[in-house]
């Protein structure tokens, strides 16, 4: 019962992680961001924007995904 519930959560999390990654804007600047655009990337309001929130959720979802994959492997 627990393994089935964790598997369902794992699948939902995988789909959500895929959607969140696809919603993010591409970093098309590449290495050019080192010179002039680095100030905008590390700006003070980056975390308050929609892009900042998506990045935070991506990090959290990826960590949960890895932990859940490890737990399911042990079961």
Secondary structure, DSSP 4 states (H G I P E B T S, - for coil): -HHHHHHHHHHHHHHHHHHHHHHSPP-TTGGGGGTTTHHHHT-TTGGGSHHHHHHHHHHHHHHHHHHHHHHHHH-
